[in-house]
Amino acid sequence: MPAAPAGGGPGVVARVLRAVPVPLALIVMIALAGVVLGRVYADPLLARLTAGAAVGSVLVSVAARRLPSWLVAPLSVAALAGWALLSLRLAAAHAALPGGLGEVAADAARNAIPRLLTAMIPVEPAPDTVLVPVVAAWLAGLAAAEVALRAGRVLLGYLPPVLLYGGVLYVVGPNADPAVGPTVLFAAVAAVGLAVPGGRPGPAGADPVAGLAPAVRAAVRLRLLAAGGAGVAVVVALAALLAPVVAGQVDDRPVDPRRYVEPPQVESLDENPLIRISGWALNPDQKLLDVRTEGGAAEAPRIRLAVLSDYDGVTWRVGATYRNAGRILPATDPVPGTATEPVRQEITVADLTGRLLPAVPTPREVTGARVAYDPATGTLIRPEGLAPGLRYTVASVREQPDVNLLSTANVPAGDAVARVLRVPDGAPEQVRRLATQLAEENGAPYARATAIADFLAEHYRVTADAPSGHAYPNLAFFLFGPRNGGGQRGTSEQFAASFAVLGRLAGLPTRVVVGFEPKADGPVRAADAYAWPEVLFDGVGWVPFDPMPRPDEEPRPVEEDFRPKPEDPPPSEVPAPTVEPTATPPAAAGPAGRDGQGGPGTPVLVGGGVGALVLLVGALLLTLATLRRRLTRRRLADGDPGGRIAGAWRELTDALRLAGHAAGTDLAAAEVAAFARRTLAEAQTGQVSVDGEVDELAAMLNQVAFAPGTATPAQAHRAAALATVYVTALRATRSRWRRLLWTVHPGPLRWRR
């Protein structure tokens, strides 16, 4: 048998060493994108799954390099399906989600993008929050490997990982520290992949033009030298042009794309559950929940349904911004020195309806139900709504304020607590005088709060058949109405709402809480539902008060302790907080552009990679179009009439900018309307006339700006129609390509308003 060539072994090793750097660089670059995105996740599961997608996608292309190129994409997509299902199973087990793999996969596929962009930071790795990153990482690896390895275009093959990395940085936005280390490593790995020579080696020291004629050889070398010099010049010029721009963006705060996606919404009964108290009082035996406390708390805990911080003179509202959350909720540090006690309860829903999820405050972990959470109020909801038989477990940390500090504690003030100090205009004069009287007689904040609670407990009666309502007229009738005419009696709704309003008029930050009587085990019935007020104290936190009358005491007439007509005006009344400012529609500017490049000479060779890249671009365009539609819908259909009219005007001014005719920021509304008419008249050939419509919209905008609160829903609907007509007419004047770009242009999402 002939002996093997002496250089065979080292030759194989050399070929392997030349073949490894580029695939390894692609894997590391894609995995780094997962690492950067994983910084806003609760644990490293997402980073591991994206790293697995990077390894799998690149290795499939490496293993199939000898197969026809048209077979690679189907094989890789099949492998992607397997890895995605495995990732979903791991994420579902990690999040302890019930249901089979098919049900979990279908739900994740339907809701992956909106739930990812509305999830609370840190995001828990769940099927719907890991599916998009895993699929994007796999497709980026497929496209990059096919272009860089099969076609030999390494630099062009870097495009998908770069796009993925940039998209990840955009999604993370300001929710994490700058990714300086991963970005530097990303660039270094890319440089190593480019620096290592690839392809088949020639003889050592061989000159690639050695066999050519001298004249041809000189021409080729001159062309190579010129091309190299031109490339260096282009790189230097780009560095000189872009360096100041990039340096100027270093200190800017990134845009958070989550603000463009509408978080889960609730119905009116969940926004104002206080109105449910009277209905529950009339059906006291209705079973709402079953509760079982694990481990046994020191005393039965009070169960909270919702925290209501906003009052407009008519209704108390939660006013929460709910974010989809996983099992582990963001931890809030208790006030220093406050004693805490862990409480774990298993709750089974019976006849309780709506979306609000009862829990002992403050919840830290929820299992058995997908929840959304508002950290500002600590209120939980189940976006899908409650259903009989729903069973979930809540682990909470109950805070027990130090009551010894209350007598000397002060209350906070300023913008940070303006929300819970605000008293809307229109408070009845008698209510103001009562608050002033109680504040004058009691100087310290805790003494004022106690005086209000004692006054309500000593002068009013609890009745189950009292009508619901807590607007100013309802509270005035409850406080001062004749006893023989139904006044001076109510449910916990009126007691808690009256305390909160009187407290704010007396300078106390207050809120109303709806929940259930302390219950350790057993059924929670409608008779257990009630509302109570809370006051915020410096160094102590939120402290609940009980303004309810004692069952064995007969209430005294209000006239015995309230001076309805003082001889002199009160020397100091707590003024009503400031009126909310009226928003006026601003305008801004900003352009964008794009470039493209063809593939190598064998399109079939890179078909799979290009197809995957098209999928990525298509997903990006679909996301932009969806965000644009939601922005338009939020402007034209959500909020009060004045805000919708201002939103319609923003649609018109954004349309002018998209058409390349931005109106000046120093122009009045009428001047902008005239400019809009001229722009459309110059662009179209007489198809549609919108002269009067634009002027009408400008007039409504001036009404909103100079007479806030006078716009009607009908005007808001008319403004939306006028803006839609103008935008449609202006868009119709553009070319087909520009009309398509109009739909996905990201400008309106980031233009300053």
PELINMO-V72930 format. One record per backbone hydrogen bond with DSSP energy under -0.5 kcal/mol. NH is the residue of the N-H (numbers start at 1). CO is the residue of the C=O. Records with the same first field share a line. If there is no record, write none. Layout:
NH=CO, CO
//
This chain:
8=5
11=7
12=8
13=9
14=10
15=11
16=12
17=13
18=14
19=15
20=16
21=17
23=19
24=20
25=21
26=22
27=23
28=24
29=25
30=26
31=27
32=28
33=29
34=30
35=31
36=32
37=33
38=34
39=36
40=37
41=38
42=123
46=43
48=44
49=45
50=46
51=47
52=48
53=49
54=50
55=51
56=52
57=53
58=54
59=55
60=56
61=57
62=58
63=59
64=60
65=62
67=64
71=68
72=68, 69
73=69
74=70
75=71
76=72
77=73
78=74
79=75
80=76
81=77
82=78
83=79
84=80
85=81
86=82
87=83
88=84
89=85
90=86
91=87
92=88
93=89
94=90
95=91
96=92, 93
97=92
104=100
105=101
106=102
107=103
108=104
109=105
110=106
111=107
112=108
115=111
116=112
117=113
118=114
119=115
120=324
122=40
123=40
126=124
129=126
130=126, 127
131=127
134=130
135=131
136=132
137=133
138=134
139=135
140=136
141=137
142=138
143=139
144=140
145=141
146=142
147=143
148=144
149=145
150=145
151=146
153=147
154=152
157=153
158=154, 155
159=156
161=157
162=158
163=159
164=160
165=161
166=162
167=163
168=164
169=165
170=166
171=167
172=168
173=169
175=172
176=173
180=178
183=179
184=180
185=181
186=182
187=183
188=184
189=185
190=186
191=187
192=188
193=189
194=190
195=191
196=192
206=203
208=206
210=207
212=209
217=213
218=214
219=215
220=216
221=217
222=218
223=219
224=220
225=221
226=222
227=223
228=224
229=225
230=226
231=227
232=228
233=229
234=230
235=231
236=232
237=233
238=234
239=235
240=236
241=237
242=238
243=239
244=240
245=241
246=242
247=243
248=244
249=245, 246
250=247
252=249
257=170, 255
259=256
260=257
261=258
270=267
271=267
272=268
273=270
275=272
276=273
277=274
280=276
281=277
282=278
283=279, 280
286=283
288=286, 524
289=524
290=348
291=522
292=346
293=520
294=292, 344
303=516
304=359
305=514
306=514
308=512
309=307, 317
310=317
312=315
317=310
318=271
322=264, 320
323=373
324=118
325=371
329=327, 364
338=335
339=400
341=398
343=396
344=294
345=394
346=292
347=345, 392
348=290
349=390
350=288
351=287
352=288
357=380
358=356
359=304
361=302
364=395
365=395
366=327
367=393
371=325
372=381
373=323
374=379
375=373
377=374
378=374
379=374
381=372
382=355
383=381
385=382
386=354
389=349
390=387
392=347
393=367
394=345
395=365
396=343, 394
397=362
398=341, 396
400=339
401=399
403=401
405=402
406=403
408=405
409=405, 406
417=414
418=415
420=417
421=418
422=418
427=424
432=428
433=429
434=430
435=431
436=432
437=433
438=434
439=435
440=436
441=437
442=438, 439
448=444
449=445
450=446
451=447
452=448
453=449
454=450
455=451
456=452
457=453
458=454
459=455
460=456
461=488
463=490
466=463
470=314
472=313
475=471
476=472
477=473
478=474
479=475
480=476
481=477
485=482
486=483
487=482
488=477, 478
490=461
494=491
495=491
496=492
497=493
498=494
499=495
500=496
501=497
502=498
503=499
504=500
505=501
506=502
507=504
508=503
510=420, 508
511=534
512=308
513=532
514=306
515=530
516=303
517=528
519=301
522=291
524=289
525=523
526=286
527=284
528=525
529=526
530=515
532=513
533=545
534=511
535=543
536=509
537=535, 541
538=410
540=537
541=537
543=535
545=533
547=545
553=550
555=553
556=458
560=557
561=558
562=558
564=562
575=573
583=581
586=584, 753
603=601
605=602
606=602, 603
607=604
610=606
611=607
612=608
613=609
614=610
615=611
616=612
617=613
618=614
619=615
620=616
621=617
622=618
623=619
624=620
625=621
626=622
627=623
628=624
629=625
630=626
631=627
632=628
633=629
634=630
635=631
636=632
637=633
638=633, 634
644=640
645=641
646=642
647=643
648=644
649=645
650=646
651=647
652=648
653=649
654=650
655=651
656=652
657=653
658=654
659=655
660=657
661=656
667=664
672=668
673=669
674=670
675=671
676=672
677=673
678=674
679=675
680=676
681=677
682=678
683=679
684=680
690=688
694=690
695=691
696=692
697=693
698=694
699=695
700=696
701=697
702=698
703=699
704=700
705=701
706=702
707=703
710=707
716=712
717=713
718=714
719=715
720=716
721=717
722=718
723=719
724=720
725=721
726=722
727=723
728=724
729=725
730=726
731=727
732=728
733=729, 730
734=731
739=735
740=736
741=737
742=738
743=739
744=740
745=741, 742
749=746
750=746, 747
751=747
//
